[in-house]
Amino acid sequence: MSVLRPPSDALAPHAGPAPQAGAAGDTPEASSRRKRGAQDQRNRLKMIGVSTVNYFAGSFGLALYAWAGSVGWHIPAWFFAVNTLGGLVFALLVVSGLNLRLRDPNMFMWQMLFAGVVLFGFLTAAPQLGFAFLSAMLVTGLFGLVQFTVVQFRVALAVAAAGAAIVFYWVGDQLRLPASNPTEVAVLWVYFVLVLARFTVLASHLNTLRRKLREKNELLQQSLQRIQELADRDELTGALSRRRLMQLIEAEISRSDRSGEPFCVVLLDLDHFKQINDTHGHLTGDEVLRRFCAAVKGTLRLTDQLGRYGGEEFVVLLPALPAAHAPGLMARLMQGIAERGWNDLAPGLDVTASGGIAAYRRGESVQSLLNRADEALYRAKRLGRNRVEYTFDAGADTAAHAPLAPLSAAG
Ligand SMILES: Nc1nc2c(ncn2[C@@H]2O[C@H](COP(=O)(O)OP(=O)(O)OP(=O)(O)O)[C@@H](O)[C@H]2O)c(=O)[nH]1
C-alpha cells in the first residue's frame, strides 16, 4: 500500500536542468550531460509507474477488506483515488520538467511526506485496519533506507514518529488486526503475503541497484587506472611520462638529502633523428623510438628509470649511483643501443644517441640538475655526437664525483 514513488537515479543523480536536445553548439560534454539528464527523467517516470502498481496492490488489499466487510468500500476507493492523483501530480512534475527546478529533482522528501500524510490519514479514517497501514509504512520506510541521506532519514523518522504519536493518541484504542472471522483471516493472510511480495520486489530492486553500483564502481576503477597509466606512461615508447619522471627525481632528491646516497641523471638525445624521420618516414621514426627505449631499458637495473623528456629526448634516473660508476654504465648503455641492430628496420639505418650526465649536488633543484645534464648533452652534440659527456660537480663529494674523461660510445 506504499504510496511512495521511489526516485529514479540513485546511481546517477542529476541535479541540473537538462539542456534542450540538439541545442546549437552542443559540446560532447554538454551532449552527454543532456543524455544523462533525459535518462534520469525517464528513470524517475519509470519508478513512479512502479510505485503506481505498488499502491494498486495496496488498494486491492483494502478492497478485499471491504469485500470481507471490515471497512466500507469508500476506503479502498479513496485510497486508490488519492494515490492515483498523487502519482499523476508527481508524473506531471517530471514530464513538465518542473522537478528540475527543485533542489532535489527526485522529490524524495515530498514523496515521503505525501506517503506519510496519506497513510496516517487512512489510519485515522480506518483504524480497524491499523496493521495494514502500519505495515505499508514499513514498505515506504524501506524506500527511504536507500534513497535518503542520513539527515533526510532522521527527519523522516522524526516526522513519522510525531505523526504516529498524534494518530495513536487519537485512534490508538481502535487500531486492530482484523481477524474475527474466517473471511477476515483469509484476507489477512492475502494482505500479509502482498506485503511480503512488495518487500521482495523492493529487495530485488535494491539488489539490482547495488549490483549496478558495483559495476559502475569497477568501471570507474578501471578508468582511473587507465587515466593513471596514461598520465604516468608515454604511450608510444612505454617510458615514463615527463610528469612521472619529475616526481621520481623529486623523490630521489629527498631520499638522497636524507641518506646522503648519491644519484645521477642522464639526458639522452637521438642523433639526427629528424633525418631518420625524413629519410625513412615517421612510422619508422616511431619504431626507432620504441626500440631505442627497449635497448636502453635492457641495460638498466630494475631500480633505474627511463622517462621521455620530450620528442626524441629521454632522461634516465640512476638511483644510488656514484658519479664514478656512471661512465661504465653509460658505456654499456651506448653499446646496447649500437648492438640493437637497426638494419632490419630500414636498410642503411644507423641509430646513435648522445648523452649528458649530471650527478646530484645536495640541495639543488630538479631543474638545476637537469640543466647541468643538458649542458653536458649540448657539449656531447657539439663534440660530434654519439658520445656521452659528464658534468663535473664541484659542489659534491670528491671521491664520488671526480671529473671523468668524456666517454665516447664509438670508441
Ligand atoms: N617519428 C617521431 N618523430 C618525432 C617524435 N617526436 C619528435 N620527433 C621528431 O624528432 C625530430 C627532432 O629533430 P631535431 O630537434 O632537429 O633533432 P635531431 O634531428 O635529432 O638533431 P640532433 O639532436 O642535433 O642530433 C623532429 O623532426 C621531430 O619531428 C615522435 O614521437 N615520433
PDBQT file of the ligand as one rigid body, heavy atoms in Angstrom, charges set to zero:
ROOT
HETATM    1  N1  LIG A 501      58.711   9.718 -35.513  1.00  0.00    +0.000 N 
HETATM    2  C1  LIG A 501      58.674  10.575 -34.489  1.00  0.00    +0.000 A 
HETATM    3  N2  LIG A 501      59.386  11.699 -34.561  1.00  0.00    +0.000 NA
HETATM    4  C2  LIG A 501      59.378  12.561 -33.529  1.00  0.00    +0.000 A 
HETATM    5  C3  LIG A 501      58.609  12.305 -32.395  1.00  0.00    +0.000 A 
HETATM    6  N3  LIG A 501      58.789  13.345 -31.535  1.00  0.00    +0.000 NA
HETATM    7  C4  LIG A 501      59.653  14.198 -32.122  1.00  0.00    +0.000 A 
HETATM    8  N4  LIG A 501      60.021  13.730 -33.338  1.00  0.00    +0.000 N 
HETATM    9  C5  LIG A 501      60.909  14.330 -34.315  1.00  0.00    +0.000 C 
HETATM   10  O1  LIG A 501      62.231  14.398 -33.815  1.00  0.00    +0.000 OA
HETATM   11  C6  LIG A 501      62.947  15.331 -34.590  1.00  0.00    +0.000 C 
HETATM   12  C7  LIG A 501      63.933  16.077 -33.743  1.00  0.00    +0.000 C 
HETATM   13  O2  LIG A 501      64.694  16.856 -34.576  1.00  0.00    +0.000 OA
HETATM   14  P1  LIG A 501      65.811  17.829 -34.071  1.00  0.00    +0.000 P 
HETATM   15  O3  LIG A 501      65.335  18.510 -32.819  1.00  0.00    +0.000 OA
HETATM   16  O4  LIG A 501      66.205  18.705 -35.196  1.00  0.00    +0.000 OA
HETATM   17  O5  LIG A 501      66.970  16.930 -33.624  1.00  0.00    +0.000 OA
HETATM   18  P2  LIG A 501      67.868  15.909 -34.433  1.00  0.00    +0.000 P 
HETATM   19  O6  LIG A 501      67.456  15.809 -35.878  1.00  0.00    +0.000 OA
HETATM   20  O7  LIG A 501      67.822  14.611 -33.668  1.00  0.00    +0.000 OA
HETATM   21  O8  LIG A 501      69.262  16.568 -34.362  1.00  0.00    +0.000 OA
HETATM   22  P3  LIG A 501      70.309  16.481 -33.159  1.00  0.00    +0.000 P 
HETATM   23  O9  LIG A 501      69.519  16.315 -31.907  1.00  0.00    +0.000 OA
HETATM   24  O10 LIG A 501      71.016  17.774 -33.202  1.00  0.00    +0.000 OA
HETATM   25  O11 LIG A 501      71.177  15.317 -33.414  1.00  0.00    +0.000 OA
HETATM   26  C8  LIG A 501      61.894  16.239 -35.225  1.00  0.00    +0.000 C 
HETATM   27  O12 LIG A 501      61.884  16.013 -36.632  1.00  0.00    +0.000 OA
HETATM   28  C9  LIG A 501      60.572  15.758 -34.639  1.00  0.00    +0.000 C 
HETATM   29  O13 LIG A 501      59.520  15.824 -35.565  1.00  0.00    +0.000 OA
HETATM   30  C10 LIG A 501      57.823  11.118 -32.359  1.00  0.00    +0.000 A 
HETATM   31  O14 LIG A 501      57.106  10.810 -31.389  1.00  0.00    +0.000 OA
HETATM   32  N5  LIG A 501      57.882  10.285 -33.415  1.00  0.00    +0.000 N 
ENDROOT
TORSDOF 0
